[in-house]
């Protein structure tokens, strides 16, 4: 079961492990990873969701093993008024399926405006539309993960 209180994730996190940020969408899953010191999030990759979800979860498991991941920060698409919609239900289902395969702690983190913020930054950096499409999901995962890391360090 996903951890609901963000502070609990730190208590569950094994020493010298990192966190994997997830931005699950309908067509892609953005991945980002942080350092074991829990200070800096870095975009990692974008998984193009296939017809079989097993392949998506298998790829995440490979990243977990290769990067010494001890927990997940999963973006939760919350409406601007704070309510949950159909996309939030889909993300909860994604998280349940992920946790059924991997016994790691997970926290949901509000992802409101993450894709828009990243897209704006990429436009300001004069990145082409094609290149933005390639990187926006992993950058959004990094934005989500960094938001959690900053909250842990200074905001709680």
C-alpha positions in Angstrom: 0.0 0.0 0.0 1.4 3.4 -0.9 2.6 5.6 2.0 0.3 8.5 2.4 2.4 10.7 4.7 5.5 12.1 2.8 7.6 12.2 6.0 7.1 8.4 6.4 9.0 7.7 3.2 12.3 8.8 4.8 11.8 6.4 7.8 11.3 3.6 5.3 14.2 4.5 3.0 17.2 2.2 3.5 20.5 4.0 3.9 22.6 4.9 0.9 19.7 4.4 -1.5 18.1 6.9 -3.8 14.5 7.8 -4.8 13.0 7.2 -8.2 10.6 10.0 -9.4 7.7 8.8 -11.5 5.5 10.8 -13.9 3.0 8.2 -15.1 1.0 9.3 -18.1 -1.3 7.6 -20.6 1.4 7.2 -23.2 4.6 7.6 -21.3 6.2 7.2 -17.9 8.8 9.8 -17.0 11.6 8.7 -14.7 14.0 10.7 -12.6 16.5 9.7 -9.9 18.2 11.5 -7.1 21.5 11.1 -5.4 21.7 9.1 -2.1 22.1 12.3 -0.2 18.5 13.2 -1.3 19.5 16.6 -2.6 19.4 16.7 -6.4 16.9 15.1 -8.8 18.1 14.3 -12.4 16.0 13.3 -15.4 16.7 9.7 -16.3 14.5 8.4 -19.1 11.0 8.2 -20.6 9.4 4.9 -21.0 7.0 4.7 -24.0 4.1 2.7 -22.6 3.4 -0.5 -24.5 0.3 -2.5 -25.0 1.6 -4.8 -22.2 2.1 -3.0 -18.9 4.4 -5.8 -17.7 7.2 -4.5 -20.0 6.8 -1.0 -18.4 7.0 -2.5 -14.8 10.0 -4.7 -15.9 11.9 -1.6 -17.1 11.2 0.2 -13.9 12.5 -2.9 -12.0 15.7 -2.8 -14.0 16.2 0.9 -13.1 15.5 0.2 -9.5 18.2 -2.5 -9.4 20.7 -0.6 -11.4 20.3 2.7 -9.5 20.0 1.3 -6.0 16.5 2.8 -5.6 15.0 2.5 -2.1 11.6 4.2 -2.7 9.3 6.1 -5.2 7.9 9.6 -5.4 5.0 9.3 -7.8 3.4 12.4 -9.3 -0.3 12.6 -8.5 -2.4 14.6 -11.0 -4.5 16.7 -8.6 -7.1 19.2 -10.0 -6.5 22.9 -9.4 -9.2 22.9 -6.7 -7.4 20.0 -4.9 -9.9 17.3 -6.0 -9.1 14.0 -7.7 -10.2 13.1 -11.2 -10.0 10.1 -13.5 -6.2 10.6 -14.1 -5.7 10.3 -10.4 -7.5 7.0 -10.3 -5.3 5.8 -13.1 -2.2 6.8 -11.2 -3.4 5.1 -8.1 -3.9 1.9 -10.1 -0.4 2.3 -11.7 1.1 2.6 -8.1 -0.9 -0.4 -6.8 0.4 -2.5 -9.8 4.0 -1.3 -9.3 3.9 -2.0 -5.5 2.5 -5.5 -6.2 5.8 -6.2 -8.1 8.2 -4.3 -5.9 8.2 -4.0 -2.1 9.4 -0.4 -1.8 7.8 2.5 -0.1 6.0 5.0 -2.3 4.6 8.5 -1.7 2.3 10.5 -4.0 3.4 14.0 -4.7 1.2 16.8 -6.1 2.2 17.3 -9.7 0.0 20.2 -10.5 1.6 22.4 -13.2 4.8 20.3 -13.4 4.5 19.6 -17.2 3.5 23.2 -17.9 6.4 24.5 -15.8 8.9 22.2 -17.5 7.5 23.0 -21.0 7.8 26.8 -20.3 11.4 26.4 -19.2 12.2 24.4 -22.3 10.6 27.0 -24.5 12.5 29.7 -22.7 15.7 27.7 -23.5 14.7 27.8 -27.2 14.3 24.1 -27.4 12.6 22.8 -30.5 9.1 21.2 -30.2 10.4 17.8 -31.3 13.2 17.9 -28.7 10.7 19.1 -26.0 8.5 16.2 -26.8 11.4 13.8 -26.2 12.4 15.2 -22.8 9.3 16.7 -21.2 8.2 13.6 -19.3 11.5 12.8 -17.7 12.0 16.5 -16.9 8.5 16.6 -15.3 9.5 13.5 -13.2 12.6 15.4 -12.1 10.5 18.5 -11.3 8.2 16.3 -9.1 11.0 14.5 -7.4 12.9 17.8 -6.7 9.8 19.3 -5.2 9.6 16.5 -2.8 13.4 16.7 -2.0 13.1 20.4 -1.4 10.1 19.9 0.9 12.0 17.3 2.9 15.1 19.5 3.2 13.5 22.8 4.0 9.7 22.9 3.7 8.3 20.5 6.2 
